[in-house]
Every structure is written in C-alpha cells, then in structure tokens.
Amino acid sequence: KTQTYRDGGQADQGGGIPMCTLRNFPHLPDHCIEWARDQFELFFVKSAKQVKKFYEEPSSFINEMSSSTDLTQSIFEVRSILSLLKAAEKPNMRSAGQIAFDFFHFVFRDKIMDLTAAFPADARVIDPETKQDKGAFWSGHKRFPQAAKFDSENETHWRFQVAATCLFASMLGVVEQKKDNDTSWCKDYRSKAWAAAQVKDLVVPEYLASGVNTEGDATAGQTGGGAKADSKAILQTLLQQLEGFKGKPQPKLEEAEFEKDDDFNFHIDFITRCSNLRADNYHISNSDFQKVKLVAGRIVPAIATTTAAVCGLVMLELFKIVLGKSAESFMTRQVSLAVNSYTSFEASEPRLFRSGVEKKEPRIEDLPADAFDEHGKIKAEYIEKESFAAYPEKHSIWDKLRVPSASMTLEGFREWLKNEHKLQLRNWSFVLGWKRVVDEENKELRVPYSCQIYPPPVGVDAKLLPPLEDAQGDAMKKIMSTAAIPQTQKMKYLSEWQQAKKTGKLPTSSGQDIKADMPLKEILAVMEVKAEQALKDGSIYPKWGKAISGLAGRRFWVIPADQTPACVTDDSTDVRYMARLEVPLA
C-alpha cells in the first residue's frame, strides 16, 4: 500500500489577491474577474438569503443592520433587499429588469462616485505624525476610476442588463429554471433591441452617498475616506422603508447555483460583462468570455502532450497492479516537458494513524502572572492535555473493519465492538449527504447532513398525546402526569403536540424508525430512503448528491473513516481515528 491523495500533500498554496485591491483598487483584468465572480454570489445567492433572514426575524435583522459598524456595506445590502422586495411584489420581466438596472447603478456608478468623492484625483498621502507629503494617492497601481453611465449602445452595458435581468427573473420565478442542454432558454430576451426597449421603461435610482470601506489599505487612512457623516441617517431612512415590508408575505426566491460549463445559462456571461464594466471603471483592458470562464471557473488548462504522458505513466502502474507486483515496485513520477526532465522515485508509505495526546495552550491573556517559567514559557500544569485513540493502532486508509454478518442487529453491532474490539459505541450519526452553506466571505462550505442511528431515536406514540382540543396548559399537565411517557421525553411529546395542534394532524409513524433489534442491512436501506427524501426536499445539495445510494445488488457497503460511529476505548479515551467499516449486504 502507498500514500493516497486523500492523505494530503504539498498543494500549491496561492497567496490570493488582497481584499483592498479587489474592493477599491484593481489594476489587472484578473482582479476584475475575481471581483465579478464574488458579485455573482452577492447578486443571485446572498441577496436571496438576506431576504429570507429578514422575514425570519424582521426586528432583529433591522436592529442588526442599524448597529452595524460597516455603514457602507449595510447601506448597499439594504438597498439591494429593497430592490428585490419591490420587484417581488409584482414579479415580471420589467421588475426583474429594474433590479438589474438598480444593481448596475449601485455598483458601477454609486460605489465609484463614493470612492472619487473620498479620494479626489488630486488627493495626497500625508503622514499623520510628521505631516510630510508622501506623494499622490492615485499613483503606482492605483488607477483613478470613472463612474459608469448606462449606454444602450455599449455592448457590455446591454449584455449585462440582459444577463442580470434573466437571472433575476429566474430567481423571482418569472421564467422557469434553466434545464440542462436547453439552448433556447430566455431566447426572446437576448437581443440588443430588447434590452434598449426595456431600459426606456426603467427608473434610474437616486444616488445615495455611503462612503468607502478602506480596510486593508494603509495609505487610505492617511488621506480620508470612510463612511460619510450622513451615512447613519441614510441607513435609518432605508431601514424605515424596509419596516414597511414587515408582515407582508415572504416572496419565494430561488438562489442560483453557479455552473461554469453551461454557456447558455448567463452565469459566465454575467461575470464577463460585470468584469468588463469594472475594468471600464478603472481603465483596464477587457477580458473575453473564454478567459473569464477559465479564471472564474477555476479551470486549469492541460497541455495535450503532458496529459498523454501522464496517462501513459498511469497505465504502466496499472499493469503492475494487474501483474500483482508488490508495493515496492510502484513509482511516483515527476515530469517537466518544458525542461525535458523525467524523475521516478519510490512511492511514499501511506499515512499511519496513531494514538496520542493533544496539548492545548490557553490564551496568554487569560493566564495569571505565575503561569510562566523563567524562560517565559507556559508552565506544564497550565497546558491542557487531551488523549485520543486510533483504532486499530497504526492503521492506514487502506485498512478496514469487517462486520461479520449482514443480519447483525444494531445491538449486536454494539456488542461486537465491545467484545471483539474493546470499544464502547457512544453515538452514530449516519451521513446522508451534504448541505451547502455560504460563510460571511461568500465561501462555499460542505456541511454533512446526518440522521441519528445510535442511540436509536425515540419515536412519539401518538396514542399518548393529549387531545388537540386541549389548551396548552392542560396538555402539559396530562403529558407530565402520563407514566408511560419517559421523563426525558416529556418535552419532546409537548413539542410534537404543539406542532400537531398547528397542523391539525397527529404524528404518524413513517415506518422508518430505527430500533436496536433492526439488522444493519435494513438500517442502511432506511438510510438510503431518507437520503432520497432529503434530496427531494432540498435538505441535501444536489450538486454533491447522496452519500448512500444503489444498495440493491451490492455485496457490501463501506462507511468511510470520517463517517464511522463515535466510540471510546475501555479507559474512556475518544477514538479520533477509526478504520473504515465494511458492512456485508449479502
């Protein structure tokens, strides 16, 4: 066995583009493309999430915005939400076009006007301590920008309007979601003439000064910038408008799922036009559709000759597997056609997982003065130590634990772990798939969506619930006095009764309840059904699919090492690393 890609390695660590460069001072086409990719998420994903967040807790949302320290961003977000909500009241192609038109002016006019107001063309950098003039602010890589004015004759402008309108229309449900291989989607809304006719009927939004976020740029702090003095008042006015939507029905907004490989869905087209509008603001050369697709889609171009060479070398290693060669005969190759270099070396051993002790040093500011020795290091007694186990000891990704029988029950599985492996089963949450979560920096996170197997979830017996006609106080008294309801489950029964009272329907058994005497094979079948249900109701992100499917006809199912049950050893040490499990199905 040799090292696998999953064991990790030295990946190419890119430095990334500084946020202040992307936000205010781009000077390369790639800066504009990266920025435009973020705008796609902001326009067609985050804006819908913000609307949903507002309707979940309107007062809390408004208070949060009102107390924000980043007034510039808050003003932009509230204006964006208002534009969406106004359009959603009467969703049609015109209202979708108005959102696109609003965003054009918010981003390519207003933000640039804010920047040039904060830092005029003749702005100087003054040292705050010596008062020395350090030169012009707009110098070096900093380019003095120019605000955009919509021009229906400008191809970048009208194509932006077309792409953004169709994507917002899709979000509002005005047009159906694009299907794969459908090249005629929104075909009636793709022309210059259509865009020009639409724009004549749209309202140019008022310019609202909101200041500039200069975080990350040292020279900006020596010149001015920041939020305008009246930014707080502007924000409060916008929030008052947002108050008017409290109590109104929540619009159903469909978030976009970025797909770079469909040239007809407007995704790359939008990013291309958005990038070039940004480039025009800063007098930077434009980028074509294909370049934007490569950069925004994170596509790494492959040279045909290199690909052919790698495929040939892979086939040589595959022949060794077929011939049953030992691990020592496998080779790792490093090829550089540019300098005619070909290196072969023995493959690395796979990573071995061992038990150990993790040391956790507390924060220095939380420690008393006597917590340090004469060398200034934290004393051992102040360092927390947490033991963890690997099972089996020194196992690799290639190792696995084989469950003896397909008919073994959940309780039998627990006993097998205890008797054969000296492990205590504590918890087992089976991963059905993955949810898509976007963090504050608009980064996509893959979060497991699980279903509890052990301890077996306790179901609610509808026969023990009080009548739905009862008042809540009476229902609580009956639940608390019913001996058949375990003490630990009484609040769950109350919650189920409350939900039933709202819907007018008592809970029913799904027939998928996990029980201790259920065979593992049946439990996996239930997990497969639940995964399919979760995919249909949107709990699982379709792009990543289900974690379990196609059990019929399989001889066994493997539970990956990072999804194995939570166990402890006989001395109560948590098992951090456990070999994968192979569960027979036949």
N, C-alpha and C positions, 0 to 999 in steps of 0.2 A: 504494500500500500504506500502511496505517495501523498504529498501535500495537495490539497484541492484549492480551487479558487475561493471556496467558502471559508477556508482557514485564514484568508486575508493575505495581504502582501503590501508592497510599497506602491500604492496607487499614485498617479500623478496628482499632486496637490497644487491646484491653481490658486494664485493669490486673490483673484477676484478684482472687481472694479470698485474703488471707494464710493460709498454712498453719496457723498457730497458731489462727486463727479457726475454720477447718474442723475441726481436730483436737480442740480443747477448749472453745472459747468462741463457738459460733454464737449469733446473735441475730435472724436473719431466716430466713423459710421457704426462700429460695433457697440459703442456706448449708447447710441440711439436705438439700436436693435434690442439690446438687453432691457433698456428702459421701456420700450414699446411692448415687450413680452410681459413685463410687470403690469402695464396698463390693461392688457387683455384680461388678466386676473382681476384687476381692480374694477373694470367696467362690467364684466359679464359673470363674475363669481362673487367677489366680495360685496359688491353693491346689493345683490340679492340677499346675501347673508345679513347685511346691515338692516335691510327692511324687515327681515324675519326677526332679528334681535329686537328691533324697535317694537314690533307688535307683541312680542312675548312679555316685555316689561317696559311699557312706554315711559312711565315716570322715571324709572331707574335709568333708562337709556338717555333721556333728556338731561337728567342730573349729571350723568357721567360725561356727556358732551359739554355741558355747561362748566364743569370743573376741570376740563382738560387744560393741560399746560401748553399743548401744541395747538394754538388757536388757528394757525394756518391750515393744518390738516383737518381740524374739526369743521371749519367753515366749508372746505371743499367737500367733505363727506356729507354734511347736512344738505348742501345744495344738490349733491348727486341724488340723495334719497328723495328730496322733494321733487326733483325732475322725474324720477321713476314713479313715485306715488301719483303725481298729477297725470302722467301718461296712463297708468294702470286704471284710472277711473273710467276712461273711455279708450280701451286698447284698440288701436288700428294702425295702419301703416303711417298715417300722419303723426300720431302721438309717438310712435317709435322713432320717426324721423326727427321729432322735436328733441327727444332725449339725445340722439346723436349730435344734433346741432348745438344743444346746450353744452355737451361734453367737449365739442370742438372748441368752443369759446372759453370754457372753464380752463382747459389745459393749454391750448396753443395761443390764446390771447391773454387771458387774465393772469395766469401764472408768470408769463413773460413780462407783462406790464408791472406786476408786483416787483419782479426782480430788477427791472431797469429803474423803477422808482426808488428802490432801496440802494441801488448801486448805479448811479448815472454813468454816462460814457466817460466823464472826466473825474470819476471817483479816484481818490488817492488812499494809499495804505499808510496810516500814521501809527507809529509805535506808541502805545498807551503810556509808557513810562518816560521815554526820552523825548516824546513829541516829534521825533525825527520823521521826515517824509521818506518813506521807503520805496516810493515809486507808484506807478499807475496800477489800479486794481485790475483793470482789464488788460492783462499782459500775459506773456507766456502762453500756456494752454487755454487760458480763459478767453472766450470769444464773446463780444458784446452782442446780445441777441436782439431779434426784431419780432414784435408780436404779429401774429397772422391775422389776415382779414379774408373771410371766406370769398372765394372766387370760383364761380361755377364753370369757368373756362379752364381752370387749373386741374389737370388730370388727378394729381394727388388729392386735391380737395374733394372733388366729386366722387372719386372712388372710395375715399374714407367715409363720406356720407352714405354711400350705397352699402358698404360692408357693415358699418356700425348700425345702420337702420335695420338691415335684415337680421343681424344678431340680436338686437333689442326686440325686434318683432317676434323672433323665436322665443326669447325669454318671456315675453308677455303672452305668448300663446296665439298671436295673430296669425302666424304661419306655423305649420306643423314642423316638428323636429326633422332635421335632415336625415335621410336614410342612406345607408352605405350604397355606393355606386350610382346614386341618383345625380346625374349631371344637369338636370333641368330644374333643380331646386331654386326657387325665387328668380326664375328666368325673366320674369316681367319687370324686375326691379334692378336690373344690372346696367342700364344704359345711361349715358351722359344726359340725354334728353329727359329721362325720367327724373334724375337727380335734380336737374335745373328747374323742372316744373314743381317738384316738391318743395325746394328751398324757397321759392317765391311765396309760399303759403306759411312759412315758419317765422317765428318771432326771435329776433336777436336778443339774447339775455343781457340784462344790465350788468355792467362791470362793477364788481364789488372788491375793493382793495382788501387784501387779507394778509399782507406781509410775506416774509420769506423765512423758511426754515434753513438756517445756515450751519446746523450742527455738523461737525466734522471738518469745517474749513476755518483755520486759524486766522487767516487774513481778513475774512468777512467780519469777524468780531472786532477788528481794529478799524472798521470802516463805517459800520451801521447795520442795517438790515433788521431782522427780527420782525415780530408782529407789529402792525400799525397800532397807534394809540386808540383808534376807534374799533379795533378788531373785536373786542369783547362786546361792544354794542351791536355790531353787525351779526355776531353769532347769536346773541339773545333774540334779535329780530327774526332770524331764520328759525330758531327753536320755537318761537311763538307760532310761526306758520306750521311747524311740524306738530305742535299741540293740536291743531285743527283736525289732524287725521286720527287722533285717539278715539276709539270707539267705532271707527269705520271698519268694514270687512277687510280682512287681510288679503291682499292680492296674491295669486298663485304665480310665482316667478320661477322659471326653470333655469338653473345655472348651466353655463356652458362647460363642456368637457373638452379641453384642448386636444385637438387631433391634427398633427402636422402632415399626415400622409394623405389627406383629402384636399385636393386643390380646388374643390367647388364649395367648401363649407364656409368660406370667408375668413377662416382663422388666420392663416398665413397672410392672406390678402389684407386683412385689417392691420396686422402687425407691420406689414410692409408700408402701408400708407401712413400709419401712425409714426413709424420710424422716420420716414422721409419728411413728414411735417415737422418733426422735432429737428431733423437735420436742417431744414429750411430756416427754422427759427435761429439756428446758430451758424448758418452759412457753412454747412458741412456737406460734402458730396453725398448724393443719394445712393441707395442700395437697391438692387433688383430683387425680384421675387425669389429667385433661387438662392441668392446669398442669404436673404433673411430666413429662408427655410432651413438652411444649414446651421446658422447661428442660433436662431430662436428654438429650433427643433433639436438642438444639441447633437447634430449629426456629425460624426467623424468620418470624413471621406476615406475610402480604402483604395489603394493602388492595386490594379488588377494583377500585376506581376507579384506583388507581395502576398496578396490573397492566395494566389496559386501556389506560391512557395510554402506558405503556412499549411494549406490543405494537404500538400504532398507530405510534409513532415508529420502531420497528424496521422495520415494513413500509415506511415512507417511504424508509428507507435501502436496503431490499431492492429497491425499484423502481429506484433509481439504479444498482444493480448490473446489473439486467436491461437497463436502457437503455444500459449501457456508459459511464456517466459516469466522469470522471477522479477520482482520489483527493481532489483539492482540493474536490470538491463534497460530500463526506461530512461529516456534522456529528456532534458529540458533544453530547448533551442533558443538562441538569440540571433536574429537575422537582421542585418542592415544592408539593404541592397545599394544604398547610396555610396557607402564606402567599401562595398564588396567584402563584408565581414560576416562570417558564419561561425558561431560558437556553440558547442554542445557540452553539457555538464550533467552530472547525475541529478536526478530529481530529489527534492528535499523530502525529508521524512514528514509524515502528517503531524499536525499539532496534537500533543497529548494533553488530556485534561487531568489535572491532579488536585487533590485536596489541599487546603492551605488556610492561611489566616490573613484576613484583610485588615490593615491598620487604617484607622480614620482619625486624622488630626483635626481637632476643633479649631475654630477661627481664633486667631491670635487675640483679637479684640475682646473675645469672650473669656479669656483666661486671666487669673489673678497674677500679680507680680511674681509670686514664689513658684509659678508653674514652669520656670525656665532655669536651666543649669548655668554653670559659669561660662559656658560657650554660647549661651543664648538659644540653645535648642530646647524644645518642649520635653519635659520630663516624661519618662515612660508611663507613670501612673495616670497621666492626663490623656494618654492616647488610647482610644477605644480599639479593641480587638474583636473581630467577628470571625469565627471559624466557619468554614464551608467545606462541603464534601463533594467529591467527584465519584460517580459510580457507573461502571466499575472503575477502580483506581487506574489511572494512566490509560484510559480508553481514548480512541480517536474517532473521527467522524465515520470511519468505516465499520465500527463495532455496533452491535445491536443486541437487545434482549429479546428473546423469542418467547412469546406467550405460548404455553403448552397446547392449548386446545381452543377451537372455535366456540365450543359450548361453555367455556368457563364463564361463570357469572361475575358480576361486579364485586360481590362479596368474596367470591373465590379468587378473583384477581388481587383483592386487598390481602387475603391470606397468603397467596403465592408470593407477593412482595415481602411479606413479613417473615415467612418461614424459609423461603429459598434465598432471599437476598438481604434479610435483616433490615428492611426498610419499612417505615410506617407511612402509609398513604394519608396525606393531610387534605389535599384538595386536587380536583381535576376539572379544569375549565377547558372544554374542547373548542378549538378554534374552527369556526365555520367559514370564515373569510376575513376580509379586511375592510374597514371603513376608511374613507378619505377625509382627512382633516387638514385644513389650511391654517398655519400658525399666523402670528402677528406680522411676520415678514413675508407672508404670502408663499411660504414654502409648503409643499405638499408632503403630508405625513401619512404613513401607512399604519393604521391602528387596528390591532386584532379585534374581531367581533366574536365573542365566545358564548358558549352555552354550558351551564354547570352540569357535571355528571356526578361528582362526588364532593361532599356528601350529597346523596340524592335529594333533589329539591322536594320539599314537602308541598303537595298539592292541597287545594282548598276543597273540602267536601261541601258542596252547595246545600246539602240537606241540613247542615249545621248553621247556616246563615239565617239571621232573623228575617221576618217578612219585610219586603221592600216598602210597605206602607208605614212602617215604624218611623218615629223620629230618631235622629241620630243618637240622642241621649239614651233612649230606650234600647236601641240596637246595641249600643256599647255595653249596657248593663247585662243584656242577655248573653252576649259573647263572653264577657268576663265571668259569668256565673255558669257557663256550659263546661262541665268537667271533661267532655270528650274533646275539647279543643286544647291542645298543649299550651302551657303558659307562654312559651316562646313564640307561638304562632298567633296569639290573640290579636296583635296589632295588624298582622297580615290579613286576618279574617275581616277586621274592621275596614281596612283599605279596600278589600275586594267587595265588601257590602256597599261602601260608598260609590265605587265605580259602577256596581250593578244598579244602584238607585238612580244614577245619572242616565244610564243607557236603558233602564227598564228591563234588563235581561240578566238572569242569574248565570254565573260562570259555568261552563260545561267542560268536561274532560276532553282533551284533544286526542286521547288515545296514544299519546307520545310521552307519557310520564316515565321518567327513569326510576327504576326500582333496584334494590340491592340484589334481588334474585333474577335479574334480567341478564341473559347471556351477552357477552361483549359484542358478538356478531349482530345481535338485534339492536344494541345501543348504537353501533356505528350506522346501521340502517336508519335509525331515528335521526341521527346527526345529519345524514345525507338529506333527509326530508326537510329538516329545519334549515339547512343551508340553502336549499332551493327556495323555501319560503322567504328567507331573509334577502335573497337576491331579488325576488319579485317585489317585495315591499320596500326595496331601496335601502335596507339596513347594510347591505354589502355593496361595495363599489363595483359596478360591472366590469370595469377595466381590469381589475385584479381577480375577479371571479371567485368561485367557491374553493375552499380548502379541502373539501371532500366531495367526490362525485364518482359515478361509474363503478360502484361496488359490485354490481352483477357480473359474474364471470371471472372475478379476480380470485386468486388463490390466497392472497394475504393483503393486509393494509399496513403501511408503515406510518407511525406517528413520529414526525421529526423531533430531533433532540431539543429544539427550542419550544416544543409544544407538549412535552411529556408532563405527566402529573407531578404535582408538588409533593415531595417526600422528605422525611427526615430519617437519620440513622438511629440506631438504638440509643445513642447518647444525646439525642435531640439536636444533632447538627443538621442544618438545612443542606439538602442536596442541590447545589447550584448547577452542576453539570451532570446530566444523566444521558446515557446512550439512548439512541432511538429505539422505539418499541415496534416489534413486528407481530401483528395480530393475525392469526390464521382465519380464513373465511370459509375454507372447505373442510 
